[in-house]
Amino acid sequence: MNRPSWDCWAMGIAQAVATRADCTRAQVGAVVLYANKRDMSPGYNGLPAGVPGCATAGNCPRGRLSVEDCARDSDYANCAASHAERNAIERADPKELPGSTLYVTRKPCPACLTLIEAVGIRRVVYREEIPQC
């Protein structure tokens, strides 16, 4: 039996979680894998629960712009969504965050990186770092 590495396994879960995102520009998934490697907290990008989403209602100012008008990874001030990383962190047990690993399907933005560092997540792995999966 050929078992996947922890990184490939957790990234697969993050990719599955991303399918719940309703962003018109990018579907992003994230999973905080606690240090015990048994428990986790998932998150995906989108508007808050109960608010009509980006894809279904066109509620995103950023999503109405072309890539020429608003390049990928540019300033997120016009993003109405809560990012996948933030959602995964907010749903996590705060006592489990220090020393945990965050898996995310794309490189975190500067604001998410600040949050990740502030809560004590030890390691961040994003999709481009593990192409062998």
VENJO-V479371 format. One record per residue. SS is DSSP state (@ for helix, = for strand, . for the rest). OMEGA is omega as a letter, one per 30 degrees, with the letter a starting at -180 (NA if undefined). D_LAST is the distance of its C-alpha to the last C-alpha in Angstrom with 1 decimal. Layout:
SS/OMEGA/D_LAST
SS/OMEGA/D_LAST
//
This chain:
./a/16.2
./a/12.6
./l/11.5
./l/8.1
./l/8.7
@/a/10.6
@/a/8.4
@/a/5.3
@/a/8.4
@/l/10.4
@/l/8.3
@/l/8.3
@/l/11.9
@/l/12.5
@/l/11.4
@/l/13.8
@/a/16.4
@/a/16.4
./l/17.9
./a/21.0
./l/21.7
./l/24.7
./l/24.6
./a/25.7
./a/23.9
./l/20.4
./a/18.7
./l/17.2
=/l/15.9
=/l/16.0
=/l/16.1
=/l/18.2
=/a/17.3
./a/20.6
./a/21.2
./l/22.0
./l/18.4
./a/20.3
./a/21.3
=/l/19.7
=/a/20.9
=/l/19.3
=/l/20.5
=/a/20.3
./l/22.5
=/l/25.8
./a/29.6
./l/31.1
./l/31.6
./l/34.7
./l/34.6
./a/34.1
./a/30.7
@/a/29.8
@/a/28.8
@/a/31.6
@/a/34.4
./a/33.7
./a/34.2
./l/32.1
./a/34.1
@/a/31.0
@/l/29.8
@/a/33.1
./l/32.6
./l/31.2
./l/28.5
./a/31.6
./a/33.4
./a/30.6
./l/27.7
./l/24.2
./l/24.1
./a/27.9
./a/30.2
@/a/29.2
@/a/32.8
@/l/33.0
./a/30.0
./a/31.4
./l/28.2
=/a/27.1
./a/23.6
@/a/20.7
@/l/20.7
@/l/24.5
@/l/24.3
@/a/21.8
@/a/24.1
@/l/27.3
@/a/26.3
./l/25.3
./a/27.9
@/l/29.2
@/a/29.9
@/a/26.2
@/l/24.9
./l/26.0
./a/23.5
./l/20.7
=/l/17.2
=/l/16.4
=/a/13.0
=/a/13.7
./l/12.3
./a/14.5
./a/16.6
./l/19.5
./a/23.0
@/l/25.8
@/l/27.4
@/l/24.3
@/l/23.7
@/l/27.3
@/a/26.9
@/l/23.9
@/a/25.9
@/a/29.0
@/l/27.6
./l/26.3
./a/22.6
./a/21.6
=/l/18.1
=/l/16.3
=/l/12.6
=/a/11.8
@/a/9.0
@/a/10.2
@/a/9.9
./a/6.3
./a/5.5
./a/3.8
./NA/0.0
//
